[in-house]
Amino acid sequence: MGRLTAHWAILGKTPESLDDYSVIGCSTGAITSAEFGMWLKAFTSGTMEPKALPRVATSYFSDADGEPWLGLSLQKTEPDSQDGFQRPYAMTYYVCVRWADVASESTRVTYRALYEALLKENFSGDAPFRLSPAAYDERHLAGQVNGTARRAAALLLTGQPVCLVRAGHLSLDQRLDFLDTVAALLPYGFRHTLAASTWTNSASRHRIRLSFAEVPPTHGVWELPWDDPGGTIPPQALFYERELERYQGDDLCELMRWLTTAAEPGDFDDASHRAAASRLLRGRPSPGLPAQAEPHAAALPSVEQLLHQCRESIVHADGQRLTVLNAQLAQRARGRVADHDRKTYRVFIRANPIRPPERLADSSAVRHFFEILLRLLYGSAMHAADVEEMLVDLGGPFRQEPALPPALLAAMRRILPTCAPSGKLLIASLLGREQLHSILDGMSEDDLFRVAVQSRNRRVLDVAMAEAEHRAVPTDPRAMEAVKYALTRHRYLIEAISSICAAEESIIYYQNVLWVSYRGQLTSADIEEILGDLDRPPQTFLLAIVAESAPGTAATLLHTLAGSTVRSLGLAGRPVAGHITAGLDRMTAPEDDGDARSTSPRRRFQRLDPTSGMPKPASALVKVLIGASIIIALAGLALWLWL
């Protein structure tokens, strides 16, 4: 078992203190004192009576960067310690480790192992601990399995918390072993969101999902008596419980060992994750029987089994066995694969990264395996979103830009012709500049921008913009016109940019689009051309036009925007449109030194004539008022820039 870096905190009081519970000591570095306090209080399990202590609880959280952590706390009373109100108080000692550190194959850990490692620390200084927890012992855990543990694991997959009652006679160690055993009967990744406690106070609301208590909460929780786990349970829970009952002895140990390989983070609140857990167990062969006793299962192994066997063959560089397994896997992947099954297979692959050894780098069997795997996980026509998922699934957990194995790159090259256009662009960009250019050379400007708009993928958008910059060469007017008018037909990529970028990023992208289209500051004619055919462009696009406009174009921008607003509100040809035009002329005329109000002709107050043909409904008047307010705001912006 490898060593783990653990950050720590103490939640409690100091003797004679009048303060409430707070963090009175913690490590420095990745987590602040305020964050420790927030997460410790978020997973409190209510006011604890002295008989309920000591108490061990697990928790989870994500830090400011979104990285998940797993925590474990020990709450106990301090002998002869009282606060300023002469009341005894409890202290909570807490350690937490990054999920990535306990999800790797060499450092998977039990709650008991973390607890025992915590007991060895003195919680002083400010440096993180270097814990050396005991190795994951599935044989010990298998010895703790009983009907109550199987029932608890099954009920957790319904999405509701489970509360154990009538278990007050159990020691802290027995309750902690039970929590570990239940967790071991589920895919390891569910520890990512499993808050558990050896005791809770049901009179207080809490976020604990698996716990012991004197009485259960009043609603929304499964009550599970320790000595009588009978009763009716939902079908999905009953299925999982019966699957677990098939395993005894060594078969149960092997099942628990296999479940640790499913380390992709699981969320109990996600129904698809819970369903995937049931399907994983369904894919296991029946335990304890020779192969000939189950000819059907032996002849048609599950996809999960085949993936596991293929991975083992690659790890041990057994190319001959991999060739045989490839044929079986290809047969299973040849038919229609349901989306929920693809997700299950991807969960397995994420939890068990496949890294071919150097001696198999050029193996045709490994290349064939990856080709089959890509079709199995994503289908034959991969889109940009599938390629993005592939970078996560096949790159290993928590890697920013995974270095893809050469055999996988070769497999991607083979499936490239069958991919969707957006998938082709992304795969080609991964395969290198030469491959990307060969794809781009076969795409017209319309094809390129259509893919960018339809995929709404940042990587595809970046490829399209780089290619547009490359093609729109100022020395080739025809090429510039082709790019410009293609961008016009695809609304300057507004749909793509607005759907994937925040405000500041959108403005920068739009500026690049305008620069590629016009190769210089925008003139009045350019502005009229751009806005002439656009219906209600987004504010970020208008700001990009302002940022790229040449001197002296404010009046044109103001007139164009006002005219567009008048048309969109259906006011063209109405008397109010003439008033707006006259107002625009006055606003953009040179300002004299006199009082504009005294020199301008007075206009009589207008009343709507019911017989004049002007629209009478209040909704039309509201539209006019809204349009006027929009024009006034735009006029203020443009006039400020113009003056």
C-alpha positions, 0 to 999 in steps of 0.5 A, spaced: 500 500 500 502 506 498 503 512 502 497 518 502 498 525 503 492 527 507 490 534 509 487 535 516 483 539 521 480 539 528 473 542 530 472 543 537 473 548 542 478 550 547 478 549 555 473 555 558 472 558 551 465 561 550 465 560 543 461 556 539 465 550 535 470 552 530 476 549 526 482 550 532 487 547 528 489 545 521 494 543 515 496 549 510 496 548 503 490 545 498 484 547 503 483 553 507 481 553 515 474 556 512 473 550 507 475 545 513 469 548 517 464 549 511 465 541 510 465 539 517 459 542 518 456 540 512 456 533 514 455 533 521 450 528 524 446 532 529 448 533 537 451 527 539 450 524 546 456 521 550 453 514 549 454 515 542 461 517 542 466 516 539 463 516 532 467 515 526 464 518 519 466 519 512 464 525 508 466 528 501 467 534 497 470 538 491 475 543 492 475 550 489 478 547 483 473 542 482 477 536 484 474 531 489 476 529 496 474 523 501 474 525 508 474 521 515 473 524 522 473 521 529 469 525 534 470 524 541 469 527 548 475 530 551 476 527 559 475 533 564 474 538 559 469 544 559 467 550 556 466 557 559 459 555 560 461 549 564 459 544 559 463 538 556 464 538 549 467 534 543 473 534 539 472 532 531 479 530 528 479 530 521 483 527 515 481 528 507 485 525 501 484 527 494 479 522 490 485 521 485 490 518 490 485 513 493 482 511 486 488 508 483 489 501 483 495 501 488 492 505 493 485 503 494 483 504 501 478 502 506 475 506 512 478 502 517 485 503 514 484 510 514 481 510 521 487 506 524 492 511 520 488 517 523 489 514 530 497 514 529 497 522 528 498 527 533 494 533 529 500 538 531 504 543 527 501 545 520 504 540 515 499 535 511 500 528 514 503 522 510 499 516 512 501 509 511 494 505 511 493 498 511 492 495 504 485 493 502 483 486 505 477 483 501 478 477 505 477 480 511 471 484 508 468 478 505 468 475 512 463 480 515 458 479 509 451 478 512 444 479 510 443 485 513 450 488 509 447 485 502 440 488 504 443 495 505 448 495 499 442 493 495 437 499 498 443 504 497 442 503 489 435 506 490 438 512 491 435 513 498 439 513 505 439 507 509 439 507 517 440 501 521 436 501 527 436 496 533 444 495 533 446 499 539 449 493 542 455 493 537 462 496 538 465 502 534 469 497 531 463 492 529 459 498 526 465 501 522 467 494 519 459 494 517 460 500 513 466 498 510 463 491 508 457 495 505 461 499 501 465 493 498 459 490 496 458 496 491 463 498 485 468 502 489 467 509 485 461 509 489 465 511 495 466 518 492 459 520 494 458 515 500 457 519 507 457 514 512 457 514 520 457 509 525 452 513 529 447 519 527 442 523 531 435 522 527 432 528 530 437 533 526 437 533 519 443 531 516 446 528 509 449 522 511 447 516 507 449 510 511 448 510 518 446 507 525 441 510 529 437 509 535 431 511 531 430 512 524 428 519 521 421 520 519 421 520 512 425 519 506 430 513 509 430 506 509 429 503 516 433 497 516 433 493 523 440 489 524 437 483 526 431 482 521 433 485 514 426 482 511 421 486 508 419 488 501 424 492 497 423 495 490 425 490 484 432 493 482 434 492 490 431 485 490 435 484 484 442 486 486 441 483 493 439 476 489 446 477 485 450 478 491 447 472 495 450 468 489 457 469 492 460 465 498 467 464 500 473 465 495 468 467 490 465 473 494 473 475 495 474 475 488 467 479 487 470 484 492 476 484 488 473 485 482 468 491 484 475 495 486 476 495 479 470 500 478 473 506 481 470 511 476 466 516 481 459 514 482 453 518 484 448 515 488 443 521 486 444 519 479 439 514 476 444 512 470 450 510 475 445 506 480 443 502 473 450 501 471 452 498 478 446 493 477 448 491 470 456 490 472 454 485 477 449 482 472 455 481 467 459 477 472 459 469 471 455 465 476 460 463 481 463 456 484 461 452 477 466 449 472 465 452 465 462 445 462 456 447 467 454 453 464 455 452 456 451 458 454 455 463 459 462 460 457 460 460 449 458 468 450 462 471 455 459 478 457 462 484 454 465 486 461 468 480 462 471 480 455 474 487 456 477 485 463 480 479 459 483 483 453 486 488 458 489 483 462 492 480 456 495 487 454 498 488 461 501 481 460 503 482 453 500 476 451 498 478 443 496 471 441 491 470 447 488 478 445 487 476 438 482 470 440 479 475 445 478 480 439 474 476 435 469 474 441 469 482 442 468 484 435 462 479 435 459 482 441 460 489 438 457 488 431 450 488 433 446 494 435 449 496 442 444 500 447 446 507 449 446 505 456 450 499 455 456 503 452 456 508 458 457 501 462 463 499 458 465 506 458 465 506 466 469 500 466 474 503 461 475 509 465 476 505 472 481 500 468 486 504 464 489 500 458 496 502 457 500 497 452 507 496 454 513 498 449 513 491 446 506 491 444 506 498 441 506 496 434 502 490 435 497 489 430 492 485 435 493 491 440 491 496 434 485 491 432 483 491 439 482 499 440 479 499 433 473 494 436 473 498 442 472 505 439 466 502 435 463 499 441 464 505 446 462 510 441 459 507 434 462 507 427 460 515 426 464 518 432 462 526 432 466 531 436 462 530 443 464 522 442 472 524 441 472 529 447 469 523 451 474 518 448 480 523 451 477 522 458 475 515 457 481 512 454 486 517 457 485 515 464 482 519 470 484 526 472 488 527 466 488 534 462 491 532 455 492 524 455 498 522 451 494 517 447 497 510 446 500 509 438 496 503 437 490 507 439 492 513 434 493 507 429 486 505 430 483 512 430 486 513 423 483 506 421 476 509 423 477 516 420 473 515 414 466 513 417 466 518 422 462 524 422 465 531 419 466 534 426 469 527 429 474 527 423 476 534 424 478 533 431 481 526 430 485 529 424 487 534 429 490 529 434 493 525 428 498 531 426 498 537 422 499 533 415 492 528 417 488 535 418 490 538 412 488 532 408 481 533 411 481 540 411 483 540 403 477 536 402 472 541 405 469 548 402 468 554 406 461 552 407 462 545 409 467 548 414 463 553 418 457 548 417 460 543 421 463 549 426 455 551 427 452 544 428 457 541 433 458 547 437 464 544 440 470 549 442 476 545 439 472 544 432 471 552 432 478 553 433 480 549 427 475 552 423 477 559 425 485 557 424 483 555 417 479 561 415 485 565 417 489 561 413 485 561 407 483 569 407 489 571 404 489 579 403 493 577 396 488 573 394 481 577 393 477 571 391 479 567 397 477 572 401 471 573 398 469 566 399 471 566 406 467 572 407 461 570 404 461 563 407 461 567 414 455 571 412 451 565 410 453 562 417 451 568 421 458 569 423 458 563 427 454 566 432 450 560 434 456 556 435 460 562 439 454 564 443 453 557 445 460 555 448 463 561 450 462 566 456 461 574 454 469 576 454 471 570 450 465 571 445 467 578 444 474 576 442 471 570 437 467 575 434 473 580 433 477 574 430 471 573 425 470 580 423 478 581 422 478 574 418 472 577 414 474 584 412 482 584 414 481 591 417 477 596 421 470 596 419 468 602 415 461 605 415 459 600 409 462 594 412 457 595 418 451 596 414 453 590 410 454 586 417 448 588 420 443 589 414 441 581 414 442 580 421 436 579 426 437 581 433 444 580 433 447 578 441 450 584 445 457 581 445 457 581 437 455 588 437 460 590 442 465 586 437 463 591 432 464 597 436 471 594 438 473 593 430 470 599 427 474 605 424 473 612 426 467 616 424 462 610 424 458 611 430 453 615 426 452 609 421 452 604 427 447 608 430 442 608 424 443 601 422 441 599 429 435 603 430 433 601 423 434 594 425 430 595 431 424 598 427 424 593 422 424 587 428 418 591 431 414 592 425 414 599 425 417 600 418 412 605 415 409 608 421 409 615 423 413 613 429 419 611 424 419 617 421 420 621 428 425 616 430 429 617 423 428 625 425 431 624 432 437 620 429 438 626 424 438 631 430 443 626 434 448 625 429 448 633 427 454 637 429 452 640 436 451 648 436 452 653 442 445 654 443 439 651 447 437 645 442 430 645 446 429 653 444 431 653 437 428 646 435 420 646 432 415 645 438 411 638 436 404 638 439 402 632 444 400 626 440 394 622 441 392 616 438 386 616 433 382 610 433 380 611 426 387 613 423 389 606 422 394 606 428 394 599 432 390 600 438 392 594 442 396 595 448 401 590 446 403 594 440 404 600 444 408 596 449 412 594 443 413 601 441 415 603 448 420 597 448 423 599 441 424 606 443 428 604 450 432 600 446 434 605 441 435 610 446 440 606 450 444 604 443 443 611 441 447 613 448 452 608 447 454 610 439 453 617 440 458 617 446 463 613 442 462 618 436 463 624 440 
